[in-house]
Amino acid sequence: YLSSEGFKFFLPAALYYFLSTDENKTYMDSFIFRLNSQWEKDQHVFDDDQKSFILTFVRDHYSGLVSLISNP
């Protein structure tokens, strides 16, 4: 289980891998589940630019599957 700070550390690597490869991307589901279920808890560790990027990523790749995108 990752703390908010640990999640912030590992999320960029997950996003980079997701965006840079066509290989199996199912591992990203765990990060998306975390974003969806704990956004209120985790968002304090991200600055405004990072939050904007995360929300844009979710809108572009997981639209309709994640409730946090309705609460930018």
C-alpha positions as CSV (number, residue, x, y, z in Angstrom):
1,Y,0.0,0.0,0.0
2,L,1.4,3.4,-1.0
3,S,1.2,6.6,1.0
4,S,0.2,9.7,-0.9
5,E,3.9,10.6,-1.3
6,G,4.8,7.2,-2.6
7,F,1.9,7.3,-5.0
8,K,3.2,10.7,-6.3
9,F,6.6,9.1,-6.8
10,F,5.4,6.1,-8.8
11,L,2.6,7.7,-10.8
12,P,4.9,9.5,-13.3
13,A,6.6,6.2,-14.2
14,A,3.3,4.5,-14.7
15,L,2.0,7.3,-16.9
16,Y,5.2,7.4,-18.9
17,Y,5.1,3.6,-19.5
18,F,1.4,3.8,-20.5
19,L,2.0,6.6,-23.0
20,S,5.2,5.3,-24.5
21,T,4.5,1.6,-25.2
22,D,1.8,-0.5,-26.8
23,E,2.5,-3.4,-24.5
24,N,-0.1,-4.7,-21.9
25,K,-1.3,-1.7,-20.0
26,T,-3.6,-3.4,-17.5
27,Y,-1.3,-2.5,-14.6
28,M,-2.5,1.1,-15.1
29,D,-5.9,0.0,-13.8
30,S,-4.5,-0.1,-10.2
31,F,-3.3,3.5,-10.5
32,I,-6.6,4.6,-12.0
33,F,-8.5,2.8,-9.2
34,R,-6.3,4.7,-6.7
35,L,-6.9,8.0,-8.4
36,N,-10.6,7.3,-8.5
37,S,-11.0,6.1,-4.9
38,Q,-8.5,8.3,-3.1
39,W,-8.2,11.5,-5.1
40,E,-9.4,13.7,-2.2
41,K,-6.7,12.2,0.0
42,D,-3.9,12.2,-2.5
43,Q,-4.4,15.5,-4.3
44,H,-2.6,17.6,-1.7
45,V,0.8,16.2,-2.8
46,F,0.4,17.4,-6.4
47,D,0.9,21.0,-7.5
48,D,-1.7,22.7,-9.8
49,D,0.2,21.8,-13.0
50,Q,0.5,18.1,-12.0
51,K,-3.2,18.0,-11.1
52,S,-4.1,19.5,-14.4
53,F,-2.0,16.9,-16.2
54,I,-3.5,14.0,-14.3
55,L,-7.0,15.2,-14.9
56,T,-6.3,15.7,-18.6
57,F,-4.7,12.2,-18.8
58,V,-7.8,10.6,-17.2
59,R,-10.2,12.5,-19.4
60,D,-8.2,11.4,-22.5
61,H,-7.7,7.8,-21.6
62,Y,-10.4,6.8,-19.0
63,S,-13.3,9.1,-19.8
64,G,-16.5,7.9,-18.3
65,L,-14.8,5.4,-16.0
66,V,-13.4,7.7,-13.4
67,S,-15.5,10.0,-11.2
68,L,-12.7,12.3,-10.3
69,I,-12.8,13.9,-13.7
70,S,-16.2,15.5,-12.8
71,N,-14.5,17.2,-9.9
72,P,-11.5,19.1,-11.3
